[in-house]
Amino acid sequence: MIKKRFLKTKPECKVHFKLTKKEIGSAQSVNLVGEFNDWDKQSHPFKKLKNGDFSLTLNLPKNKTFQFKYLIDGEKWMNDKSADSQAPSPYPGVNNSILST
């Protein structure tokens, strides 16, 4: 799930990402990986909640579009079904999630 809140005082959008335990099972870690962090697998770790869900909030510039994916337990890639759209990645047959702010 993705929720966006556009800030009035800054040219930014506060984006809240949440993955439920139902979506990711017994995962121990989730990282947000995308164009906004140069596809760095370590830079945006999610916080694991007591109920097993994972959550992360970050501010991104307004009026931009970013490709991204979730990295589960450092090895499994996953798209977000609630993303604004999907786009082909550089790898044949693989799509990335799209977030527009």
Rosetta blueprint (number, residue, H / E / L):
1 M L
2 I E
3 K E
4 K E
5 R E
6 F E
7 L L
8 K L
9 T L
10 K L
11 P L
12 E E
13 C E
14 K E
15 V E
16 H E
17 F E
18 K E
19 L E
20 T L
21 K H
22 K H
23 E H
24 I H
25 G L
26 S L
27 A L
28 Q L
29 S L
30 V E
31 N E
32 L E
33 V E
34 G E
35 E H
36 F H
37 N H
38 D L
39 W L
40 D L
41 K L
42 Q L
43 S L
44 H L
45 P E
46 F L
47 K E
48 K E
49 L L
50 K L
51 N L
52 G L
53 D L
54 F E
55 S E
56 L E
57 T E
58 L E
59 N E
60 L E
61 P E
62 K L
63 N L
64 K L
65 T E
66 F E
67 Q E
68 F E
69 K E
70 Y E
71 L E
72 I E
73 D L
74 G L
75 E L
76 K E
77 W E
78 M E
79 N L
80 D L
81 K L
82 S L
83 A L
84 D L
85 S E
86 Q E
87 A E
88 P E
89 S L
90 P L
91 Y L
92 P L
93 G L
94 V L
95 N E
96 N E
97 S E
98 I E
99 L E
100 S E
101 T L
